[in-house]
Amino acid sequence: MEDFFIISRVNIDTTWNISDLHDDYNAMEYADQILDIPEEHIEHITFSSEGLEITLSDMASEDMGYDNDWYLQLRRISNYAIAS
């Protein structure tokens, strides 16, 4: 199962230049450094006209879920959908 998030441009940390996030490497760095998402859970990340799109996988893992600060923060600042 996967979770899909879109962080709109207005919710991107202002210390980052949005144009830098068009590069997948920089988008991954943002997810790691600012959002604290463990890299092993990021299946796909890209920046689009809607914002930063992140797909997480391995949702059954013990470090995923509602008791983790990074996951709760991500849910709070993004539009969220779950894929079945």
PDB file as gemmi writes it, atoms N, CA and C in Angstrom:
CRYST1    1.000    1.000    1.000  90.00  90.00  90.00 P 1                      
ATOM      1  N   MET A   1       0.847  -1.174   0.000  1.00  0.00           N  
ATOM      2  CA  MET A   1       0.000   0.000   0.000  1.00  0.00           C  
ATOM      3  C   MET A   1       0.898   1.245   0.000  1.00  0.00           C  
ATOM      4  N   GLU A   2       0.409   2.316  -0.615  1.00  0.00           N  
ATOM      5  CA  GLU A   2       1.152   3.562  -0.741  1.00  0.00           C  
ATOM      6  C   GLU A   2       0.330   4.725  -0.209  1.00  0.00           C  
ATOM      7  N   ASP A   3       1.028   5.737   0.255  1.00  0.00           N  
ATOM      8  CA  ASP A   3       0.403   7.002   0.617  1.00  0.00           C  
ATOM      9  C   ASP A   3       0.946   8.064  -0.333  1.00  0.00           C  
ATOM     10  N   PHE A   4       0.077   8.960  -0.756  1.00  0.00           N  
ATOM     11  CA  PHE A   4       0.432   9.995  -1.714  1.00  0.00           C  
ATOM     12  C   PHE A   4       0.144  11.354  -1.090  1.00  0.00           C  
ATOM     13  N   PHE A   5       1.128  12.247  -1.156  1.00  0.00           N  
ATOM     14  CA  PHE A   5       1.016  13.577  -0.558  1.00  0.00           C  
ATOM     15  C   PHE A   5       1.370  14.641  -1.584  1.00  0.00           C  
ATOM     16  N   ILE A   6       0.667  15.756  -1.535  1.00  0.00           N  
ATOM     17  CA  ILE A   6       1.042  16.937  -2.314  1.00  0.00           C  
ATOM     18  C   ILE A   6       1.174  18.100  -1.333  1.00  0.00           C  
ATOM     19  N   ILE A   7       2.379  18.637  -1.269  1.00  0.00           N  
ATOM     20  CA  ILE A   7       2.623  19.816  -0.444  1.00  0.00           C  
ATOM     21  C   ILE A   7       2.559  21.024  -1.373  1.00  0.00           C  
ATOM     22  N   SER A   8       1.565  21.861  -1.171  1.00  0.00           N  
ATOM     23  CA  SER A   8       1.394  23.010  -2.057  1.00  0.00           C  
ATOM     24  C   SER A   8       2.556  23.977  -1.914  1.00  0.00           C  
ATOM     25  N   ARG A   9       2.728  24.809  -2.917  1.00  0.00           N  
ATOM     26  CA  ARG A   9       3.830  25.777  -2.929  1.00  0.00           C  
ATOM     27  C   ARG A   9       3.817  26.681  -1.703  1.00  0.00           C  
ATOM     28  N   VAL A  10       2.651  27.019  -1.204  1.00  0.00           N  
ATOM     29  CA  VAL A  10       2.570  27.918  -0.045  1.00  0.00           C  
ATOM     30  C   VAL A  10       3.040  27.256   1.238  1.00  0.00           C  
ATOM     31  N   ASN A  11       3.105  25.932   1.265  1.00  0.00           N  
ATOM     32  CA  ASN A  11       3.556  25.211   2.450  1.00  0.00           C  
ATOM     33  C   ASN A  11       5.014  24.767   2.378  1.00  0.00           C  
ATOM     34  N   ILE A  12       5.703  25.131   1.304  1.00  0.00           N  
ATOM     35  CA  ILE A  12       7.126  24.813   1.180  1.00  0.00           C  
ATOM     36  C   ILE A  12       7.907  25.746   2.099  1.00  0.00           C  
ATOM     37  N   ASP A  13       8.855  25.205   2.833  1.00  0.00           N  
ATOM     38  CA  ASP A  13       9.698  25.985   3.740  1.00  0.00           C  
ATOM     39  C   ASP A  13      10.364  27.120   2.956  1.00  0.00           C  
ATOM     40  N   THR A  14      10.261  28.336   3.448  1.00  0.00           N  
ATOM     41  CA  THR A  14      10.760  29.510   2.723  1.00  0.00           C  
ATOM     42  C   THR A  14      12.277  29.607   2.691  1.00  0.00           C  
ATOM     43  N   THR A  15      12.971  28.763   3.448  1.00  0.00           N  
ATOM     44  CA  THR A  15      14.436  28.774   3.384  1.00  0.00           C  
ATOM     45  C   THR A  15      14.934  28.070   2.123  1.00  0.00           C  
ATOM     46  N   TRP A  16      14.042  27.412   1.404  1.00  0.00           N  
ATOM     47  CA  TRP A  16      14.396  26.721   0.153  1.00  0.00           C  
ATOM     48  C   TRP A  16      13.862  27.504  -1.028  1.00  0.00           C  
ATOM     49  N   ASN A  17      14.635  27.545  -2.081  1.00  0.00           N  
ATOM     50  CA  ASN A  17      14.212  28.161  -3.325  1.00  0.00           C  
ATOM     51  C   ASN A  17      13.348  27.148  -4.080  1.00  0.00           C  
ATOM     52  N   ILE A  18      12.116  27.492  -4.340  1.00  0.00           N  
ATOM     53  CA  ILE A  18      11.187  26.561  -4.987  1.00  0.00           C  
ATOM     54  C   ILE A  18      11.730  26.059  -6.318  1.00  0.00           C  
ATOM     55  N   SER A  19      12.411  26.900  -7.056  1.00  0.00           N  
ATOM     56  CA  SER A  19      12.936  26.455  -8.354  1.00  0.00           C  
ATOM     57  C   SER A  19      13.964  25.333  -8.193  1.00  0.00           C  
ATOM     58  N   ASP A  20      14.632  25.257  -7.049  1.00  0.00           N  
ATOM     59  CA  ASP A  20      15.583  24.163  -6.802  1.00  0.00           C  
ATOM     60  C   ASP A  20      14.881  22.819  -6.674  1.00  0.00           C  
ATOM     61  N   LEU A  21      13.628  22.819  -6.270  1.00  0.00           N  
ATOM     62  CA  LEU A  21      12.908  21.575  -6.042  1.00  0.00           C  
ATOM     63  C   LEU A  21      12.493  20.876  -7.342  1.00  0.00           C  
ATOM     64  N   HIS A  22      12.665  21.542  -8.473  1.00  0.00           N  
ATOM     65  CA  HIS A  22      12.371  20.895  -9.756  1.00  0.00           C  
ATOM     66  C   HIS A  22      13.375  19.790 -10.044  1.00  0.00           C  
ATOM     67  N   ASP A  23      14.523  19.856  -9.412  1.00  0.00           N  
ATOM     68  CA  ASP A  23      15.537  18.813  -9.541  1.00  0.00           C  
ATOM     69  C   ASP A  23      15.206  17.713  -8.524  1.00  0.00           C  
ATOM     70  N   ASP A  24      15.116  16.454  -8.996  1.00  0.00           N  
ATOM     71  CA  ASP A  24      14.726  15.356  -8.111  1.00  0.00           C  
ATOM     72  C   ASP A  24      15.679  15.179  -6.932  1.00  0.00           C  
ATOM     73  N   TYR A  25      16.968  15.398  -7.162  1.00  0.00           N  
ATOM     74  CA  TYR A  25      17.940  15.275  -6.072  1.00  0.00           C  
ATOM     75  C   TYR A  25      17.636  16.299  -4.972  1.00  0.00           C  
ATOM     76  N   ASN A  26      17.386  17.544  -5.364  1.00  0.00           N  
ATOM     77  CA  ASN A  26      17.069  18.586  -4.386  1.00  0.00           C  
ATOM     78  C   ASN A  26      15.739  18.317  -3.689  1.00  0.00           C  
ATOM     79  N   ALA A  27      14.776  17.790  -4.426  1.00  0.00           N  
ATOM     80  CA  ALA A  27      13.491  17.447  -3.818  1.00  0.00           C  
ATOM     81  C   ALA A  27      13.685  16.368  -2.754  1.00  0.00           C  
ATOM     82  N   MET A  28      14.551  15.390  -3.039  1.00  0.00           N  
ATOM     83  CA  MET A  28      14.840  14.339  -2.062  1.00  0.00           C  
ATOM     84  C   MET A  28      15.560  14.923  -0.849  1.00  0.00           C  
ATOM     85  N   GLU A  29      16.481  15.843  -1.078  1.00  0.00           N  
ATOM     86  CA  GLU A  29      17.181  16.502   0.024  1.00  0.00           C  
ATOM     87  C   GLU A  29      16.193  17.281   0.907  1.00  0.00           C  
ATOM     88  N   TYR A  30      15.241  17.952   0.290  1.00  0.00           N  
ATOM     89  CA  TYR A  30      14.223  18.682   1.036  1.00  0.00           C  
ATOM     90  C   TYR A  30      13.417  17.713   1.912  1.00  0.00           C  
ATOM     91  N   ALA A  31      13.008  16.599   1.320  1.00  0.00           N  
ATOM     92  CA  ALA A  31      12.232  15.609   2.066  1.00  0.00           C  
ATOM     93  C   ALA A  31      13.026  15.062   3.243  1.00  0.00           C  
ATOM     94  N   ASP A  32      14.310  14.858   3.038  1.00  0.00           N  
ATOM     95  CA  ASP A  32      15.172  14.316   4.087  1.00  0.00           C  
ATOM     96  C   ASP A  32      15.492  15.368   5.148  1.00  0.00           C  
ATOM     97  N   GLN A  33      15.942  16.535   4.737  1.00  0.00           N  
ATOM     98  CA  GLN A  33      16.428  17.547   5.678  1.00  0.00           C  
ATOM     99  C   GLN A  33      15.317  18.346   6.366  1.00  0.00           C  
ATOM    100  N   ILE A  34      14.311  18.725   5.620  1.00  0.00           N  
ATOM    101  CA  ILE A  34      13.260  19.581   6.174  1.00  0.00           C  
ATOM    102  C   ILE A  34      12.097  18.764   6.730  1.00  0.00           C  
ATOM    103  N   LEU A  35      11.679  17.740   5.983  1.00  0.00           N  
ATOM    104  CA  LEU A  35      10.512  16.956   6.399  1.00  0.00           C  
ATOM    105  C   LEU A  35      10.868  15.735   7.239  1.00  0.00           C  
ATOM    106  N   ASP A  36      12.141  15.383   7.295  1.00  0.00           N  
ATOM    107  CA  ASP A  36      12.626  14.236   8.078  1.00  0.00           C  
ATOM    108  C   ASP A  36      12.032  12.897   7.651  1.00  0.00           C  
ATOM    109  N   ILE A  37      11.687  12.779   6.384  1.00  0.00           N  
ATOM    110  CA  ILE A  37      11.150  11.516   5.884  1.00  0.00           C  
ATOM    111  C   ILE A  37      12.307  10.552   5.644  1.00  0.00           C  
ATOM    112  N   PRO A  38      12.260   9.349   6.228  1.00  0.00           N  
ATOM    113  CA  PRO A  38      13.309   8.366   5.942  1.00  0.00           C  
ATOM    114  C   PRO A  38      13.329   8.015   4.453  1.00  0.00           C  
ATOM    115  N   GLU A  39      14.494   8.116   3.849  1.00  0.00           N  
ATOM    116  CA  GLU A  39      14.613   7.915   2.398  1.00  0.00           C  
ATOM    117  C   GLU A  39      14.084   6.562   1.939  1.00  0.00           C  
ATOM    118  N   GLU A  40      14.219   5.548   2.766  1.00  0.00           N  
ATOM    119  CA  GLU A  40      13.781   4.214   2.347  1.00  0.00           C  
ATOM    120  C   GLU A  40      12.274   4.116   2.145  1.00  0.00           C  
ATOM    121  N   HIS A  41      11.517   5.097   2.630  1.00  0.00           N  
ATOM    122  CA  HIS A  41      10.063   5.088   2.460  1.00  0.00           C  
ATOM    123  C   HIS A  41       9.596   5.920   1.264  1.00  0.00           C  
ATOM    124  N   ILE A  42      10.498   6.672   0.670  1.00  0.00           N  
ATOM    125  CA  ILE A  42      10.107   7.507  -0.470  1.00  0.00           C  
ATOM    126  C   ILE A  42      10.206   6.683  -1.747  1.00  0.00           C  
ATOM    127  N   GLU A  43       9.050   6.398  -2.309  1.00  0.00           N  
ATOM    128  CA  GLU A  43       9.019   5.646  -3.562  1.00  0.00           C  
ATOM    129  C   GLU A  43       9.217   6.574  -4.753  1.00  0.00           C  
ATOM    130  N   HIS A  44       8.614   7.756  -4.663  1.00  0.00           N  
ATOM    131  CA  HIS A  44       8.712   8.713  -5.766  1.00  0.00           C  
ATOM    132  C   HIS A  44       8.553  10.117  -5.200  1.00  0.00           C  
ATOM    133  N   ILE A  45       9.315  11.044  -5.772  1.00  0.00           N  
ATOM    134  CA  ILE A  45       9.187  12.451  -5.386  1.00  0.00           C  
ATOM    135  C   ILE A  45       9.440  13.304  -6.617  1.00  0.00           C  
ATOM    136  N   THR A  46       8.599  14.300  -6.799  1.00  0.00           N  
ATOM    137  CA  THR A  46       8.757  15.215  -7.927  1.00  0.00           C  
ATOM    138  C   THR A  46       8.079  16.531  -7.582  1.00  0.00           C  
ATOM    139  N   PHE A  47       8.483  17.575  -8.270  1.00  0.00           N  
ATOM    140  CA  PHE A  47       7.865  18.884  -8.085  1.00  0.00           C  
ATOM    141  C   PHE A  47       7.066  19.205  -9.337  1.00  0.00           C  
ATOM    142  N   SER A  48       5.805  19.561  -9.155  1.00  0.00           N  
ATOM    143  CA  SER A  48       4.929  19.869 -10.287  1.00  0.00           C  
ATOM    144  C   SER A  48       4.270  21.227 -10.071  1.00  0.00           C  
ATOM    145  N   SER A  49       3.375  21.568 -10.960  1.00  0.00           N  
ATOM    146  CA  SER A  49       2.660  22.837 -10.829  1.00  0.00           C  
ATOM    147  C   SER A  49       1.797  22.871  -9.566  1.00  0.00           C  
ATOM    148  N   GLU A  50       1.429  21.700  -9.055  1.00  0.00           N  
ATOM    149  CA  GLU A  50       0.626  21.633  -7.837  1.00  0.00           C  
ATOM    150  C   GLU A  50       1.458  21.749  -6.575  1.00  0.00           C  
ATOM    151  N   GLY A  51       2.738  21.419  -6.671  1.00  0.00           N  
ATOM    152  CA  GLY A  51       3.620  21.455  -5.509  1.00  0.00           C  
ATOM    153  C   GLY A  51       4.513  20.236  -5.478  1.00  0.00           C  
ATOM    154  N   LEU A  52       5.022  19.919  -4.310  1.00  0.00           N  
ATOM    155  CA  LEU A  52       5.904  18.777  -4.128  1.00  0.00           C  
ATOM    156  C   LEU A  52       5.059  17.529  -3.947  1.00  0.00           C  
ATOM    157  N   GLU A  53       5.202  16.581  -4.860  1.00  0.00           N  
ATOM    158  CA  GLU A  53       4.434  15.339  -4.822  1.00  0.00           C  
ATOM    159  C   GLU A  53       5.322  14.226  -4.285  1.00  0.00           C  
ATOM    160  N   ILE A  54       4.851  13.577  -3.233  1.00  0.00           N  
ATOM    161  CA  ILE A  54       5.624  12.525  -2.578  1.00  0.00           C  
ATOM    162  C   ILE A  54       4.766  11.271  -2.472  1.00  0.00           C  
ATOM    163  N   THR A  55       5.316  10.153  -2.930  1.00  0.00           N  
ATOM    164  CA  THR A  55       4.664   8.864  -2.757  1.00  0.00           C  
ATOM    165  C   THR A  55       5.515   8.044  -1.798  1.00  0.00           C  
ATOM    166  N   LEU A  56       4.895   7.600  -0.713  1.00  0.00           N  
ATOM    167  CA  LEU A  56       5.581   6.775   0.276  1.00  0.00           C  
ATOM    168  C   LEU A  56       5.123   5.332   0.131  1.00  0.00           C  
ATOM    169  N   SER A  57       6.044   4.409   0.350  1.00  0.00           N  
ATOM    170  CA  SER A  57       5.698   2.994   0.307  1.00  0.00           C  
ATOM    171  C   SER A  57       6.136   2.330   1.598  1.00  0.00           C  
ATOM    172  N   ASP A  58       5.889   1.032   1.698  1.00  0.00           N  
ATOM    173  CA  ASP A  58       6.226   0.251   2.889  1.00  0.00           C  
ATOM    174  C   ASP A  58       5.493   0.805   4.107  1.00  0.00           C  
ATOM    175  N   MET A  59       4.205   1.050   3.924  1.00  0.00           N  
ATOM    176  CA  MET A  59       3.414   1.667   4.978  1.00  0.00           C  
ATOM    177  C   MET A  59       3.194   0.764   6.189  1.00  0.00           C  
ATOM    178  N   ALA A  60       3.469  -0.524   6.057  1.00  0.00           N  
ATOM    179  CA  ALA A  60       3.299  -1.440   7.182  1.00  0.00           C  
ATOM    180  C   ALA A  60       4.486  -1.400   8.142  1.00  0.00           C  
ATOM    181  N   SER A  61       5.540  -0.734   7.758  1.00  0.00           N  
ATOM    182  CA  SER A  61       6.745  -0.657   8.580  1.00  0.00           C  
ATOM    183  C   SER A  61       6.430  -0.003   9.923  1.00  0.00           C  
ATOM    184  N   GLU A  62       7.180  -0.394  10.962  1.00  0.00           N  
ATOM    185  CA  GLU A  62       6.920   0.129  12.298  1.00  0.00           C  
ATOM    186  C   GLU A  62       7.249   1.610  12.456  1.00  0.00           C  
ATOM    187  N   ASP A  63       8.089   2.171  11.576  1.00  0.00           N  
ATOM    188  CA  ASP A  63       8.399   3.598  11.717  1.00  0.00           C  
ATOM    189  C   ASP A  63       7.473   4.479  10.883  1.00  0.00           C  
ATOM    190  N   MET A  64       6.407   3.897  10.382  1.00  0.00           N  
ATOM    191  CA  MET A  64       5.382   4.657   9.678  1.00  0.00           C  
ATOM    192  C   MET A  64       4.152   4.706  10.574  1.00  0.00           C  
ATOM    193  N   GLY A  65       3.450   5.792  10.525  1.00  0.00           N  
ATOM    194  CA  GLY A  65       2.185   5.840  11.238  1.00  0.00           C  
ATOM    195  C   GLY A  65       1.990   7.070  12.085  1.00  0.00           C  
ATOM    196  N   TYR A  66       0.915   7.039  12.799  1.00  0.00           N  
ATOM    197  CA  TYR A  66       0.432   8.210  13.502  1.00  0.00           C  
ATOM    198  C   TYR A  66       1.233   8.575  14.746  1.00  0.00           C  
ATOM    199  N   ASP A  67       2.154   7.722  15.176  1.00  0.00           N  
ATOM    200  CA  ASP A  67       2.938   8.044  16.360  1.00  0.00           C  
ATOM    201  C   ASP A  67       4.313   8.615  16.013  1.00  0.00           C  
ATOM    202  N   ASN A  68       4.533   8.950  14.754  1.00  0.00           N  
ATOM    203  CA  ASN A  68       5.805   9.524  14.325  1.00  0.00           C  
ATOM    204  C   ASN A  68       5.616  10.981  13.928  1.00  0.00           C  
ATOM    205  N   ASP A  69       6.453  11.843  14.502  1.00  0.00           N  
ATOM    206  CA  ASP A  69       6.327  13.279  14.266  1.00  0.00           C  
ATOM    207  C   ASP A  69       6.415  13.641  12.797  1.00  0.00           C  
ATOM    208  N   TRP A  70       7.355  13.056  12.059  1.00  0.00           N  
ATOM    209  CA  TRP A  70       7.539  13.426  10.657  1.00  0.00           C  
ATOM    210  C   TRP A  70       6.305  13.061   9.835  1.00  0.00           C  
ATOM    211  N   TYR A  71       5.680  11.937  10.153  1.00  0.00           N  
ATOM    212  CA  TYR A  71       4.498  11.508   9.405  1.00  0.00           C  
ATOM    213  C   TYR A  71       3.308  12.413   9.721  1.00  0.00           C  
ATOM    214  N   LEU A  72       3.140  12.732  10.986  1.00  0.00           N  
ATOM    215  CA  LEU A  72       2.049  13.630  11.378  1.00  0.00           C  
ATOM    216  C   LEU A  72       2.218  15.012  10.756  1.00  0.00           C  
ATOM    217  N   GLN A  73       3.452  15.512  10.751  1.00  0.00           N  
ATOM    218  CA  GLN A  73       3.731  16.814  10.144  1.00  0.00           C  
ATOM    219  C   GLN A  73       3.420  16.785   8.643  1.00  0.00           C  
ATOM    220  N   LEU A  74       3.833  15.718   7.988  1.00  0.00           N  
ATOM    221  CA  LEU A  74       3.564  15.585   6.562  1.00  0.00           C  
ATOM    222  C   LEU A  74       2.064  15.563   6.281  1.00  0.00           C  
ATOM    223  N   ARG A  75       1.318  14.840   7.070  1.00  0.00           N  
ATOM    224  CA  ARG A  75      -0.141  14.808   6.907  1.00  0.00           C  
ATOM    225  C   ARG A  75      -0.752  16.189   7.139  1.00  0.00           C  
ATOM    226  N   ARG A  76      -0.191  16.927   8.085  1.00  0.00           N  
ATOM    227  CA  ARG A  76      -0.737  18.248   8.435  1.00  0.00           C  
ATOM    228  C   ARG A  76      -0.533  19.280   7.332  1.00  0.00           C  
ATOM    229  N   ILE A  77       0.628  19.252   6.672  1.00  0.00           N  
ATOM    230  CA  ILE A  77       0.950  20.316   5.709  1.00  0.00           C  
ATOM    231  C   ILE A  77       0.624  19.946   4.259  1.00  0.00           C  
ATOM    232  N   SER A  78       0.048  18.777   4.041  1.00  0.00           N  
ATOM    233  CA  SER A  78      -0.152  18.330   2.667  1.00  0.00           C  
ATOM    234  C   SER A  78      -1.590  17.920   2.411  1.00  0.00           C  
ATOM    235  N   ASN A  79      -1.884  17.746   1.130  1.00  0.00           N  
ATOM    236  CA  ASN A  79      -3.095  17.040   0.728  1.00  0.00           C  
ATOM    237  C   ASN A  79      -2.701  15.571   0.691  1.00  0.00           C  
ATOM    238  N   TYR A  80      -3.536  14.722   1.203  1.00  0.00           N  
ATOM    239  CA  TYR A  80      -3.174  13.325   1.425  1.00  0.00           C  
ATOM    240  C   TYR A  80      -4.170  12.395   0.774  1.00  0.00           C  
ATOM    241  N   ALA A  81      -3.662  11.304   0.208  1.00  0.00           N  
ATOM    242  CA  ALA A  81      -4.520  10.242  -0.323  1.00  0.00           C  
ATOM    243  C   ALA A  81      -3.840   8.908  -0.073  1.00  0.00           C  
ATOM    244  N   ILE A  82      -4.625   7.888   0.121  1.00  0.00           N  
ATOM    245  CA  ILE A  82      -4.079   6.546   0.303  1.00  0.00           C  
ATOM    246  C   ILE A  82      -4.485   5.696  -0.889  1.00  0.00           C  
ATOM    247  N   ALA A  83      -3.548   4.933  -1.377  1.00  0.00           N  
ATOM    248  CA  ALA A  83      -3.826   4.034  -2.510  1.00  0.00           C  
ATOM    249  C   ALA A  83      -4.067   2.647  -1.958  1.00  0.00           C  
ATOM    250  N   SER A  84      -5.045   1.975  -2.502  1.00  0.00           N  
ATOM    251  CA  SER A  84      -5.315   0.615  -2.025  1.00  0.00           C  
ATOM    252  C   SER A  84      -4.907  -0.430  -3.030  1.00  0.00           C  
TER     253      SER A  84                                                      
END                                                                             
